[in-house]
Amino acid sequence: MLVGLFAGLSALGARMTQEFYTAGDLVAQLPFWSAFLMGMSLMILMILLGTLFLGFLRSVIIEPPTPRQPIELLRLGRPYFWKLFLFYILFELLWTILAALLMGLLYGLIYGQKPTGPIPDWLLRFCQIVGLAVLIKPFLLMPSIILLKDNTIREAFYEFRSVSLFAMQPLIRSIWIGFGLVLAVYAGLYLIPLPQSYYWIRVGILGIAAGGVFLCLFLTALLEIQDSIRIDSTDDL
């Protein structure tokens, strides 16, 4: 369910993201109330999906784990979503800036000039994937620490700084495999000369692959941090 919702939201937000990066005029052509409702609807969907996702991750570490309904996942994830809300905003801002810088650099290297027109969609997606790979440590570990320990953002940040990502070899392997899978799906979809009418199918398939990978990475991160907490508790005894 979560992977399917993620893929649908990815397809829904793809057009708006493309307009942002390419300075398109889709939003300018819409009446104010339509643009406002479109933005609000997308924001509400993102909040619901984020809450469901965090609720599911939280349910995994609650003993004993039991099947839960979506309304229960929303209830479990709600306090953690709002606790992480500022972190999500700052992360999204940093990710956007990094992807834009990478895109401008690669565009100049490939085309020999600054971007003056629409950015190719394949370049946009590739820069987003690379930018996320660079920021993978805070993306995975900050939410995981808060879900496990119920810390504040400040407490989680101090603990996050002392955690070595390379000390978690299962997580490192999962990251390599996961991003390799996403890049393989990405390359396959964009190298195949599909008609423009298949654009949303392409985005949906890429969203399914990315959603499945993110889910596995977060579960691995949770298990790794949980194991390290248990080891520390045993050493204290």
Buried (B, 14 or more C-beta within 10 A) or exposed (E): EBBEBBBBBBBBBBBBBBBBBBEBEEBEEEEEEEBEEBEEEBEEBBBBBBBBBBBBBBBBBEEEEEEBEBEBBBBBBBBBBEBBEEBBEEBEEBBBEBBBEBBBEBBEEEEEEEBEEEBBBEBBBBBBBBBBBEBBBBBBBBBBBBBBBEBEBEEBBEBBEEBEBEEBEEBBEBBEEBBEBBBEBBEEBBEEEEEEEEBEEBBBBBBBBBBBBBBBBBBBBBBBBBEBEEEEEEEEE
